[in-house]
Amino acid sequence: MTVFILYCMIETARELRDFRLTKYRICSPKLNGIRGTKKIIFLSDLHNRMYGKENERLLESIKNQHPDLILIGGDMLVRKDGNSYDRTVRFLEKLPAICPVYCANGNHEQKLKELPDKYEQSYEGYKKALTACGIHMLENASETVRLDEAPVRISGLEIPLGVYARFGKKDLPLKEITDRIGEHGEEYQILFAHHPGYIQEYLEYGADLILSGHYHGGIVRIGRHNGLLSPQLHPFPKFCCGDFHRKEQHMLVSAGAGEHTIPVRIHNPRELLMVDLKPNA
């Protein structure tokens, strides 16, 4: 037992030092207007973590990929008092100099926004700083960008805070999604959906590419797609990390670039996602 505990401590210390770049390739006939490949960076669940002074190592890694879009999936900060997001904001403010940046909220930002009297940090201050530097904030909203001749709709979904409850799984009716971000259309749609536990609902909605995080890879990774615990302490959460698909629809779940309540990672490195979007060959 002592050897096992020592191993867990060493592995956690190693995995909390750095992050890895995980690459995916997605093809779709809806992307046939793209000439060649478009590169997308997806960053989620940073939770104020720093990689070098002012996050210089993370910033350099993003620059080195020469992305066409940077997509931010929420939980960049920690909502609890005593966890200033100032350094995180300074890092995020540098990203629009690389390429267009679109940002959605996770449950941490959403709680700051919807429960402002409960926390000392200001969501409005956070949002104002990001929009001032050119980041597009998608709060139950969508924007369409053109990747060469392919229109791509980017949507940020904020589901009711009650679905993040620790006990029991709440329903998320399809109407709840459409009421918030509208119907799925003909364009290729990238959907920010922070909570991956509702993959069936997102697929039913019709999004082409779903980007999620939240589960931090399940804390302890058991195989490619399975983990031990969710942040709500649900055991063996489904869809906690990796790639999932149904026909032409795909969901990518990031293990996240940071953590907060449970500072443990075993066989579950922090990660930054790189997604190549390509037309059908």
Buried (B, 14 or more C-beta within 10 A) or exposed (E): EEEEEEEEEEBBEEBBEEBEEBEBEBBBEBBBBBEEBBBBBBBBBBBBBBBEEEBEBBBEBBBEBEBBBBBBBBBBBBBEEEBEBEBBBEBBBBBBEBBBBBBBBBBBBBBBBEEEEEBEBBBEEBBEBBEEBEBBBBBBBBBEBEBEEBBBBBBBBBBBBEBBEEEEEEEBEEEBBEEBBEEBEEBBBBBBBBBBBBBEBBBBBBBBBBBBBBBBBBBBBBEEBBBBBBBBEBEEBBBBBBBBEEEBBBBBBBBBBBBBEBEBBBBBBBBBBBBBBBBEE
